[in-house]
Amino acid sequence: MIEDVSGFLECNVELLSMDVELAELLGYSI
């Protein structure tokens, strides 16, 4: 159970970092 949650959080962090990178490419500042 705990391992599933940590894996889920890691996936969310990766998606969030991707969104930030895309936003920076598009010229948005977060």
Secondary structure as GFF3:
##gff-version 3
##sequence-region A 1 30
A	DSSP	alpha_helix	2	25	.	.	.	ID=ss1
###
